[in-house]
């Protein structure tokens, strides 16, 4: 019986031709938007979770001002070597290391470029920065405490994608007017911005950029210590050292887990906002389905009268029109899912070319997402068909048969 309803509905949709496709337009635009946004958002969240898992959950970051989320006007505070010494004395801190990053003028074989250059500690704390920044050596060696004007270059610099020529271990490059020797190259970190970066010893960076201010200090909590508790102790010690009250801190202390949660909340908020906009398309699509079904009731009034005359009940008529409107929504959903998958994969490929990596923006398309989108489109269709179906069911057979 139900299969007959679906067959009848498909025949009716097919015979409406272009009107059916126009009716589905709002549905598949909305579903395509939802599928593409959710798949890209989930893919980005998965990628970030993977990155944070690789970094480890025991990392604590100390940043000036409001940290990563601070505005331009909040960057007047400083994090210096004195702050690092205070952090190292906190109970539960295993290691602490600072990092300086600034844009530098780089020259190689007469070609001049500008890129982000970072100073790293050359002691044991170097490992913390490497883990947090996902720095992995591909060729050459790491820094040792005796290094001064030595540099490790990103993968794009080494492969000739930054300068017009490749840069190898042992080559000389000029950074802010100083000669540096390349001692190592890095594996791809995952973004064009990072893979065009330069890394040299921290003390050299202080001299080169004429600063003792750290962009960030990263600390690692000891085993059997809760990173959140250690972070609170760091806050307390820094408040005393900097003579600031609680709630008036001119610095930010954040664990890697807290950072991951903060970014996750922002991503979810953006996703829900965009999905809310996409829902407007579904509402428009639902109104279109309702309008088409009302027209269909008028066009098939005699047909409804004949069905009732041969014994069809009101519930049969209602079910028939509900299924037909649901199938219209479902068909639009199928098209929308296809378009959404195509769009999200296209964005993934474009991001891979732009960022030189697919790790940062990868579409995550799950069977649950597709089934949920199809169910939503079917429900939108059914709900939109409730009033037209009721109108069709309430037609009296005699009046319906006499309708011209």
C-alpha positions in Angstrom: 0.0 0.0 0.0 2.7 2.5 1.0 4.7 1.6 -2.1 1.7 2.5 -4.2 1.5 5.9 -2.5 5.2 6.5 -3.3 4.8 5.3 -6.9 1.8 7.5 -7.4 3.6 10.5 -5.9 6.7 10.0 -8.1 4.4 9.9 -11.2 2.7 13.1 -10.1 6.0 14.9 -9.6 7.4 13.7 -12.9 4.3 15.0 -14.8 4.7 18.4 -13.3 8.0 18.8 -15.0 9.8 22.1 -14.6 7.4 23.2 -11.8 8.7 20.3 -9.6 12.3 21.4 -10.1 11.5 25.0 -9.3 9.6 23.8 -6.2 12.7 21.9 -5.0 15.1 24.8 -5.5 14.8 26.2 -2.0 15.1 22.8 -0.5 18.3 21.7 -2.2 19.9 25.1 -1.8 19.3 24.9 2.0 20.3 21.3 2.3 23.5 21.9 0.1 24.4 24.8 2.4 23.9 22.8 5.6 25.8 19.7 4.3 28.8 21.7 3.1 29.0 23.9 6.2 28.7 21.0 8.7 31.2 18.8 6.8 33.8 21.6 6.5 33.2 22.7 10.1 33.5 19.1 11.4 36.6 18.5 9.3 38.3 21.6 10.6 37.4 20.6 14.2 38.8 17.1 13.6 42.0 18.6 12.2 42.4 20.9 15.2 41.8 18.1 17.7 44.4 16.0 15.9 46.9 18.9 16.0 46.3 19.5 19.7 46.6 15.8 20.5 50.0 15.8 18.8 51.0 18.8 20.9 50.0 17.2 24.1 47.6 18.2 26.9 50.3 19.2 29.4 51.3 22.4 27.6 50.6 25.8 29.3 50.9 29.1 27.3 51.5 32.5 28.8 50.8 35.5 26.5 50.8 39.2 27.0 47.5 41.1 27.2 44.4 39.1 26.3 46.5 36.5 24.5 45.5 35.1 21.1 42.1 36.8 21.3 43.3 40.2 22.3 42.7 43.3 20.3 45.2 45.8 19.0 44.8 48.1 22.0 45.6 45.3 24.4 49.1 44.6 23.2 50.9 47.2 25.4 51.8 44.7 28.2 55.0 42.6 27.9 56.2 39.1 28.7 59.9 39.1 29.4 62.7 36.9 30.7 61.9 37.9 34.3 58.4 36.4 33.8 59.9 33.2 32.4 62.1 32.8 35.5 59.0 33.2 37.8 57.1 30.6 35.7 60.1 28.1 36.0 59.9 28.4 39.8 56.2 27.4 40.0 55.6 24.0 41.6 54.6 21.5 38.9 56.4 23.2 36.0 58.9 20.9 34.3 60.3 23.2 31.6 59.5 26.7 30.3 60.7 28.4 27.1 60.0 31.7 25.4 59.5 32.4 21.7 60.0 35.7 19.7 58.4 36.1 16.3 58.6 39.0 13.9 58.5 39.7 10.2 62.1 39.9 8.8 63.6 41.0 5.5 65.3 37.9 3.9 67.7 38.0 1.0 68.9 35.0 -1.0 71.0 35.3 -4.2 69.8 38.8 -4.9 66.2 38.1 -4.3 64.5 39.9 -1.4 61.4 38.6 0.5 59.7 39.2 3.8 58.5 36.4 6.1 57.7 35.5 9.7 60.9 34.6 11.6 61.1 33.1 15.0 63.6 32.7 17.8 63.7 29.4 19.7 65.5 28.5 22.9 68.5 26.2 22.3 68.3 24.4 25.6 65.8 21.6 26.6 62.9 24.0 26.3 63.4 23.9 22.6 61.4 20.6 22.6 58.3 22.3 24.1 58.2 24.9 21.3 58.8 22.3 18.6 55.8 20.2 19.9 53.5 23.2 20.1 54.5 24.6 16.7 54.6 21.1 15.1 58.2 21.6 14.0 59.8 18.4 12.6 63.3 18.4 11.2 63.6 16.9 7.7 67.3 17.4 7.0 70.3 18.8 8.8 70.4 19.3 12.6 68.7 21.1 15.4 70.1 24.1 17.3 72.7 23.6 20.1 73.6 26.2 22.7 76.7 27.3 20.8 74.7 28.3 17.7 74.4 32.0 16.9 73.8 33.0 13.3 72.4 29.7 12.2 68.9 29.2 10.7 66.5 26.4 10.1 64.2 27.0 7.1 60.6 26.0 6.3 59.8 23.4 3.7 58.6 25.9 1.0 61.8 27.9 1.4 63.9 24.7 1.0 61.9 23.5 -2.0 62.1 26.7 -4.0 58.5 27.7 -3.5 59.4 30.9 -1.6 62.5 32.1 -3.4 62.8 31.3 -7.1 65.7 28.9 -6.2 66.0 26.1 -3.7 67.8 26.7 -0.5 69.9 23.8 0.9 71.6 23.0 4.1 75.0 24.8 4.1 73.7 27.8 2.0 74.0 31.3 3.3 71.0 33.7 3.5 70.8 37.3 4.8 68.2 38.2 7.5 67.8 41.8 8.4 71.3 42.5 7.1 73.0 39.7 8.9 74.5 36.6 7.3 73.1 33.3 8.5 74.1 29.7 7.6 71.3 27.2 6.9 71.8 24.2 9.3 68.5 22.4 8.8 65.2 22.2 6.9 61.8 21.3 8.2 59.0 19.0 7.1 55.8 20.7 6.0 54.0 22.0 9.1 50.7 22.2 7.2 50.2 25.8 6.0 51.9 28.1 3.5 52.4 30.7 6.3 54.3 28.3 8.5 56.2 26.6 5.8 57.7 29.9 4.6 59.0 30.6 8.1 62.6 30.9 9.4 63.8 29.7 12.8 67.0 30.7 14.6 68.4 30.8 18.2 66.4 32.9 20.7 69.4 35.1 21.8 70.1 35.8 18.1 66.5 36.9 17.7 66.7 39.3 20.6 69.7 40.9 19.0 68.3 40.9 15.5 65.0 42.4 16.5 66.4 44.5 19.3 63.8 43.2 21.8 63.6 41.1 25.0 59.8 40.7 24.7 58.4 37.2 24.2 55.5 36.6 21.9 54.6 33.7 24.2 56.1 31.5 26.9 55.3 27.8 26.9 55.6 25.6 29.9 55.2 21.9 30.3 53.5 20.5 33.5 55.3 17.7 35.3 53.8 14.2 35.3 51.1 13.6 37.9 50.3 17.3 37.9 47.0 18.7 36.6 47.9 21.3 33.9 44.9 23.4 34.9 46.1 23.5 38.6 49.6 24.4 37.4 48.1 27.1 35.2 46.3 28.6 38.2 49.5 28.6 40.3 51.3 30.4 37.4 48.6 33.0 37.4 49.0 33.6 41.1 52.8 33.9 41.0 52.7 36.2 38.0 50.0 38.4 39.7 52.4 38.8 42.7 55.4 39.4 40.5 53.7 42.0 38.3 51.7 43.5 41.2 48.3 43.2 39.6 45.0 42.1 41.2 42.9 39.1 40.3 40.7 40.1 37.4 43.0 42.9 36.3 45.8 40.7 34.8 47.8 42.1 31.9 48.7 38.6 30.8 46.8 35.4 29.8 47.6 31.9 31.0 45.9 29.1 29.1 46.3 25.3 28.8 46.3 23.6 25.4 43.0 21.9 26.3 41.4 25.3 27.2 42.7 26.7 23.9 41.2 23.8 22.0 37.8 24.2 23.8 37.8 28.0 23.2 38.4 27.6 19.5 35.8 24.8 19.3 33.2 27.0 20.9 33.9 29.7 18.3 33.7 27.3 15.4 30.4 25.9 16.7 29.0 29.4 17.1 30.0 30.3 13.5 28.6 27.0 12.2 25.2 27.5 13.9 25.0 31.1 12.7 25.6 30.0 9.1 23.2 27.0 9.4 20.6 29.4 10.7 21.0 31.4 7.5 20.7 28.2 5.5 17.5 27.3 7.4 15.9 30.4 5.7 16.3 28.6 2.4 14.5 25.6 3.8 11.7 27.8 5.0 11.4 29.4 1.5 11.6 25.9 0.0 8.8 24.7 2.3 6.6 27.6 1.3 7.2 26.7 -2.3 6.2 23.1 -1.7 3.0 24.2 0.1 2.1 26.5 -2.8 2.7 23.7 -5.4 0.6 21.3 -3.3 -2.3 23.7 -3.1 -2.1 24.1 -6.9 -2.0 20.3 -7.2 -5.1 19.9 -5.1 -7.0 22.3 -7.4 -5.8 20.5 -10.5 -6.7 17.1 -9.2 -10.0 17.9 -7.6 -12.0 15.6 -9.9 -9.4 12.9 -9.4 -9.8 13.2 -5.6 -13.6 12.9 -6.1 -13.2 9.7 -8.1 -10.9 8.2 -5.5 -13.5 9.0 -2.8 -16.3 7.7 -4.9 -14.6 4.3 -5.2 -14.0 4.1 -1.4 -10.9 6.1 -0.6 -11.0 7.5 3.0 -10.0 10.9 4.1 -6.9 9.4 5.8 -5.9 7.8 2.4 -6.1 11.2 0.6 -4.2 12.9 3.4 -1.5 10.2 3.4 -1.2 10.4 -0.4 -0.6 14.2 -0.5 1.7 14.1 2.6 3.9 11.5 0.9 3.9 13.4 -2.3 5.0 16.6 -0.6 7.6 14.6 1.4 9.0 13.0 -1.8 9.3 16.5 -3.3 11.4 17.5 -0.2 13.4 14.3 -0.2 14.2 14.6 -3.9 15.4 18.2 -3.3 17.4 16.8 -0.3 19.1 14.2 -2.5 20.2 16.9 -5.0 21.2 19.2 -2.1 23.4 16.5 -0.6 25.2 15.9 -3.9 25.7 19.7 -4.4 26.8 20.1 -0.8 29.4 17.3 -1.0 30.7 18.6 -4.3 31.0 22.1 -2.9 32.8 21.0 0.3 35.2 18.9 -1.6 35.9 21.8 -4.0 36.7 24.0 -1.0 39.0 21.4 0.4 40.9 21.2 -2.9 41.1 25.0 -3.2 42.3 25.2 0.4 44.9 22.5 -0.2 46.3 24.6 -3.1 46.2 27.9 -1.3 47.6 26.6 2.0 49.8 23.9 0.4 48.2 21.4 2.8 44.9 19.5 3.2 45.4 19.1 6.9 43.9 22.4 7.9 40.6 22.3 6.0 39.3 18.8 5.2 35.7 18.0 4.6 34.3 15.4 6.9 31.3 13.8 5.3 29.6 11.1 7.4 26.7 8.8 6.7 25.0 10.3 9.7 25.2 13.8 8.1 23.7 12.6 4.8 20.9 10.6 6.5 20.1 13.5 8.8 20.0 15.9 5.8 17.7 13.6 3.9 15.4 13.1 6.9 15.2 16.9 7.4 14.3 17.5 3.8 11.6 14.8 3.9 10.2 16.3 7.1 10.2 19.8 5.6 8.3 18.5 2.6 5.7 16.6 4.8 5.1 19.6 7.1 4.7 21.9 4.1 2.1 19.5 2.8 -0.1 19.2 5.9 -2.5 22.0 5.1 -2.9 21.2 1.3 -3.4 17.5 2.3 -6.1 18.5 4.8 -7.9 20.6 2.2 -7.8 17.7 -0.2 -9.2 15.2 2.4 -12.1 17.6 3.3 -13.4 17.8 -0.3 -16.8 16.3 -0.7 -17.0 13.7 -3.4 -20.1 15.2 -5.1 -18.6 18.7 -5.2 -15.2 17.3 -6.4 -16.8 15.4 -9.3 -18.7 18.5 -10.4 -15.6 20.7 -10.3 -14.5 22.3 -13.5 
